Amino acid sequence: MNFRTDDNLSILGFGCMRFPKKGNSFDFEEIERELLYAIDNGINYFDMAYTYSGIEDAFGRVMEKCGFRDKVNIATKLPHYMMKDVAEMHKNFDEQLKRLRTDHVDYYLMHMLPDLKTWNALIERGALDWLNRLKADGRIRKLGFSFHGSTPLFIELLNAYDWDFCQVQYNYLDEFSQAGRKGVEAAYEKGIPVIIMEPLRGGRLVNNLPKEATEAFNKSEHSYSPAEWGLRWLWDQPAVSVVLSGMNSMQMLEENIRIASDVKPGDFGPDDFKTIEKAKKAIINKVKVPCTGCGYCMPCPFGVDIPGSFYCLNTSYSDSYIVGIREYLMCTALKNQKSMASLCKECGRCEQHCPQGIPIRSSLKAVKRRFENPIFKIAAFFYSRM
């Protein structure tokens, strides 16, 4: 296993959200087998969240039984968007410690922190003072945030506080969307470790690839699987500290550990980058709006997240509708300042600045038709009342 950070975090992290199950219950025997194998082979970063149903408790039960607390870094998340005040946050945190059977969390994240306005509102409510007290008494070792959104919003958050680490969605398809390469490298320049989620887009960069993408990989001199291509592309970058993988089988665990034990920054050669670009081009050809996420169209005077809206629309076709609308809900309706496509007033200013010449106004109407149905509106209303 390779390690990169000052804390010697393993470059491969275990995403616990997809723990194996038997029917509707966790398969604790298999979970124990996989966790012990991961730890024995150098993995020391384990990611979960309060909202991942039953995961913290499942991990805590196995950890208590096997006694490996001093060998692991537990990363979990505060669902601040569900909390009215610090008292609720503290109650939530105590419940997390109880679930995990521990007296501290190594890496604690503000879950899905969308923008600077939300962070400032949390500070005004006393959240930062409370978090600093938890750090001072050792119940939290490191404080960070997870992020879904655009590069400019990510960089604003990055510069708003002296974060210990951050977590972003990043892969070769999202090189210029979400936080993107620019955001990842900005964190690296500040000395902030970057944890990567969705390195394979939830399997999209492995399963059901376009024929042209598969052919690009097969014609390479390497015998890498599509998953290995995606992971190696990430680990080639020194700015990437830890790549999370939702490993729910021994086969996946063994393969990823093998790769993580072999890679180092700068391994990729010119032909490897060409292969990735060919595969990316084949995947992108299936998108509906050719937005690169450059952000020249922003800011919208009416608050629309234009690149984010197009990203979600494309995701709904390249991945699945469920994934697309879930991303759209998180990146627009759940933000402190709403940014749905329906806010567009068709002023046209954005189209004057788009280097791709995208008909943004009509494309935003397509986003609205695709996502803003009665179910979406009910979900947005429900979360706004929490």
Stockholm file with secondary structure:
# STOCKHOLM 1.0

chainA/1-386         MNFRTDDNLSILGFGCMRFPKKGNSFDFEEIERELLYAIDNGINYFDMAYTYSGIEDAFGRVMEKCGFRDKVNIATKLPHYMMKDVAEMHKNFDEQLKRLRTDHVDYYLMHMLPDLKTWNALIERGALDWLNRLKADGRIRKLGFSFHGSTPLFIELLNAYDWDFCQVQYNYLDEFSQAGRKGVEAAYEKGIPVIIMEPLRGGRLVNNLPKEATEAFNKSEHSYSPAEWGLRWLWDQPAVSVVLSGMNSMQMLEENIRIASDVKPGDFGPDDFKTIEKAKKAIINKVKVPCTGCGYCMPCPFGVDIPGSFYCLNTSYSDSYIVGIREYLMCTALKNQKSMASLCKECGRCEQHCPQGIPIRSSLKAVKRRFENPIFKIAAFFYSRM
#=GR chainA/1-386 SS CCBCSTTCCBSEEEEGGGCCEETTEECHHHHHHHHHHHHHTTCCEEECCTTSTTHHHHHHHHHHHHTCGGGCEEEEEECGGGCSSHHHHHHHHHHHHHHHTSSCEEEEEETTCCCHHHHHHHHHTTHHHHHHHHHHTTSEEEEEEEECSCHHHHHHHHTTSCCSEEEEECCGGGTTSTTHHHHHHHHHHTTCCEEEECTTGGGTTTSSCCHHHHHHHHTSSSCCCHHHHHHHHHHTSTTCCEEEECCCSHHHHHHHHHHHTTCCTTCCCHHHHHHHHHHHHHHHTTCSSCCCCCCTTCSCTTCCCHHHHHHHHHHHHHTCHHHHHHHHIIIIITSSSCCCGGGCCCCCHHHHHCTTCCCHHHHHHHHHHHHCSHHHHHHHHHHHTC
#=GC SS_cons         CCBCSTTCCBSEEEEGGGCCEETTEECHHHHHHHHHHHHHTTCCEEECCTTSTTHHHHHHHHHHHHTCGGGCEEEEEECGGGCSSHHHHHHHHHHHHHHHTSSCEEEEEETTCCCHHHHHHHHHTTHHHHHHHHHHTTSEEEEEEEECSCHHHHHHHHTTSCCSEEEEECCGGGTTSTTHHHHHHHHHHTTCCEEEECTTGGGTTTSSCCHHHHHHHHTSSSCCCHHHHHHHHHHTSTTCCEEEECCCSHHHHHHHHHHHTTCCTTCCCHHHHHHHHHHHHHHHTTCSSCCCCCCTTCSCTTCCCHHHHHHHHHHHHHTCHHHHHHHHIIIIITSSSCCCGGGCCCCCHHHHHCTTCCCHHHHHHHHHHHHCSHHHHHHHHHHHTC
//
